[in-house]
Amino acid sequence: MGIKAMHHGHRRSWKRPCSSLIMTWIYMIFYGAGPMVYGCLYCPLSYKNTLVTLKFAVLYSEMFVIFVEPFGKDSKTLKEEKREELFENLKADISIGLEVDVISPRELSAKMLKKEKINLNEISHNSAIGLVRRVLGMGVLLSEVFVDTVGDTEKYSTKLSELFPGIKFLVAKRADSLYPVVSGASIVAKVTRDRLLREWVFEETAENMHRNFGSGYPGDPETKAWLDHHKHLVFGFPTLVRFSWGTCAPYLKDGVEVIWESDEVDENSSNNGTSKRQVKLSKLGFTGCKRKTEDIESNGKGRSKFFQARKLELVPHFQ
């Protein structure tokens, strides 16, 4: 997978009896190279006002500068130290529980680029739903859940309410800025992702690879330079990179064009002939379906050029 640490990340048990109603916040960090991380913070309703005094929103607004300002090394180090400090404080707080869900770039690519695609919205929704189920499974009595939205806010809220009747859901865009306490979950997600990037274990073994990929965000000059250096005109990028990431496209514009032998031009496609459709396996000779005539079976007509060129025939029975 390429992630040295956890796939479903940092897990933490509730430290106190769950006799009181609990509120939770869920926030996603996913802007570029590396894994997608959902962070979850939960605590008793009575602890809500105390969380506000911890000033998560103030620190998070400082942290957010990293995305829009030039990436000066000193400022990055300083803000990372602040995030790490607050994260450790959250872990040490006996009134707070933390959970994260980590989805690797490879898994994201596989889901988003397969034949029956799963889009990023659905992946994100499933991750958040999984976190709610995980917390409920630990015996936590959830009463309110705040979620930073992905996609249509109203539809997402309805979906969650139908899955978990009895829980009040508040879904909002940029929930961390609207509800200060949500920033606690964003800190959990951001620090977890940063740590995973620092500890990333490359599966690739090329000699010219290096780890100077910066923050992994598309606006980071170090990330841009790393993508340019590690692009491969045939295979694309190392598994650290999600291939469905739009930022990747410009780097591969000069890549080798591949025409798969298992594809055919769709008869109903436009005149440019670029539209493809998947060919049934039986047409490629992978199944035991009978041909219409013995002539077709013997001369290979109608089969993929790959098999014709190599004089390969279907052998349904071995002696």
N, C-alpha and C positions, 0 to 999 in steps of 0.2 A: 504494500500500500504506500510505502514511503513515509509513513508517520511513525516515528520512533516511539512516541508515547501512545496515548489512548485513541481508540476509534470513537468511542462514545464518551471520551473525555473524563474530566475530573468528576468524581462522584462523591457525594457527601451525605451522611446520614443526618436525620433530624436529631438535635441534641436534647430536646425537651419533649415531654408528653404532648401529643397532638390533640388536646382536649378543646383548644380554642380554634376559631375559624382563621384560615390562613389566606393571605393574598400573595400573588406571585407576579413577576414581570419577566417577559421573554423578549430577547433582542438578538438580531442577527448581525454578524460582521462578515461581509463578503464583498470585496471590491476588486480583487485581482488574482494574482498567482497565489497558489496555496489552497488550503482547505476552506470550506465554508463552516463557520462556527455559530451555533445558537447558544446564547447564554441565558440561564434562568436563575433568578433570585427569588426566594420566598421567605416570608416571615409572618408573625401574627398581625392581625389588623391593628391591634393596640400598639404595635411598634412603628406604625406608618409615620407618625409625626417625628419620631426619633430619627428615622432614616432621612427625612428632609433636612435635619440639622447637620447631617454628615456632608452636605453640600456636594453630592455627586454631580449635579448639573454644572456647577462652577468648574469642577475639575475636568469634566468631560468637554466643556466648551474650550478649555485650554488644550485638551488632547486633540480636539478636532482641527486645530490650527495646522496640524501636521499634514492634513489632506490638501490644504489650499495655499500654504506658504512654501517658499523654497525650502528644500530639504537640507538645512544646515545641520551638520553633524552634532554640534553642541546642543541645539534645541531638541533634536530627536532624543538624545541621551537623557536630557533633563526630564522631558515629558514621559519617557518610558519609565524612569525611576519613580515618578509620581504615580503612574498607573500601577506599577508593581507594588508600591507601598500600600495603596488603597486596596488592591486585590488581597494582599495578605491580611489587612485589617478586616476585610469582609469574611475571610476564611476563619479568623479568630473569634468573630462575634458569635456568641452562643445563641443568639436570637435569630440568626440568619442561616438559611440553607442554600446551597449552590448546586447547580447541575449544568452540564454542557452537553451538546451533541455536535460531534465533529464529522463532517462528510468530506472525504478525500477528493482531490481533483480528478483522479481516475474514475471514481464512482460517479461524479458529476458528469464527466465526459460520456461515460457509458450510457447513462440515463438520458442525456439530452441529445445524443447523436444516434441512438439506435433507431430501428425502423419505426417502432411505435414510440415516439419521443415522449419523454416526461419533462415538461418545461420547468424552469427554475421556480416559478410560483408554486407549482404542485410539490416540488421537492422541499421547498421552504415550509409550506403548510404541514407536510407530513412530519418534518422535523419538530416543529412547534407542538403538534398534536402528540408526538411521541414523548416530548418532555412533560406535557401535562399528565399523560398516562403514567409516566414513570413516577412523578411526584405523588399522584393519587395511589399508586401501587405501594408506596412506602407508608401508607396510612395517614397521609397529610390531608386534612379537611379543607380543601380549597373552597373559597367563597368568591373571590374576585381574581380575575386574571387580566393583566394589561399586556397587550401584544403590539409590537411595532409591525405595521402591516407590510405585506408584499402583495401587490395586485389590488383588486377592488376591495375597498374597506368594508362596505356593507355586505357583500357576498361572503367575505372571509368571516365576518362576525356571525352571520347566520349559520355558516358551516360549523363553526366551533360550538355555537349554542345548541345546535341539533345533536352534535356528538356528545356534548357534556351538559345535559339539562340540569338546572339547579345551580350552575356556576354563572356568575355575572362576568361577561367578557367586554372589555373595552379595547377596540382595535383602532389605532390611529397612525397616520403617517408622522414620522419623526416624533414618536411618542416620548423619546428621551428628552426632547426639548419642551414638550407640553407638560410632561409629568416628571418632575425632577428625580423621583425615586427610581424611574425606569433606567436612569443612567447607571445605576448599580449593576443591572444585568448587562449593559453595554460594556462596562469595565471588565466584567467576567469574560465576555466573548472576545474582546479585543486583546486582553492579556493572554488568554489561552491561545489565540491564533498567533500572536507574536512569539510565544514560547515554542509552538509547534514549528514555526518557520526556522527558529534558531536551532532546533534539534532535528531538522529534517534530514533523513537518511536517503540519499539518492540511490535508486536502483541501477541507474546507468553508470558505466565505468570508464567513459571516455577520458583520456588524459588531459584534455584542454578544458574540462569543466571546472567551475569554481563556485563559491557560495556567496559572492558579492551581489546578491539579487535585491538588496535594499529592503524596503517595506513590503514589496509585492504589489503595491498600488500602481495603477497605470500612469499617474502623474509623477512618479518618482524617477528621476534621471538614472539612478542606479538600476532600477528595474528595467527601464527601457534598454539600457546598454546590455544588461544581462540577456534579455530576450533576443536582441540582435546577435549577440555572440553565440548563443546556444541554439539558434534555429538550425534545422536540418532540412534541406530542400526536398527530401523524400519522406522522412519520418516525423517532421514537425518539431516538437519540443520535448524535453524531458517530462516525466510524469508529474512534476511539480506544477505544471501548467494545465489548466482546463482548456481543452481544445475548442470548446464552444464559446470561449471568451472572445468577444468582438475585437479586443485589442490585438489578438494574435494575427488577424487577417492581413494587415499591411506587411507584416514580416515574411509572410509566405506567398506574396504575390508573384514572386519569381520561382516558386517551387515547381518541382517536376509534375507535370500533368499525368495522371494515371487513369487509364481506361480499363475497367475491369472486364475480363472475358465473360463474366456471368451477367453482364448487363446488355440489354438490347435497346435500340432506339425505339421509343414509343411511336407507333404508327399515327397516333393522334397528336403528336408533338408539333411544335412550330417548325418552320422551314429551316431553322439553323441546325436542327438535328442534335441539339445538346441534351434534350430531355431523355432521361433514362427510366427504365422500369425493371423491377426484379424479375428474373427468369425462374420459372419453377425448377426445382431440383430434378424432376423427372426428365426435363429437356436437356439437362447437363449430364444425364447418365448416372445419377446418384441413387436412383430408386429402381425397384424391380418392375416398374410398369412395362407392359408389353408394347412393342412398336406396332404400327399399323401393318407393316409388311416386313418380310425378312430382308428385302433389299435395303431398306432404311437402316436396319440393324447392322448389316454387313458393310455398307459403304460409308456410314457415318454422317449421311446428309441430315441436316437439321440439328446437329449437335454442335456444341461449342467448338470454336476453332482451336482452343487449347487441347482438346481431346483428339481432334482430327489431325493436328500437326504431329502429335506424339503417337499416333496409331493406337490409341487406347480404346478398348471396347468394354461394354458392360458384360460381366461374367456372373450370371445369376446362380450358377451351380459350380462348385469346385469338386474336382475328382479326388 
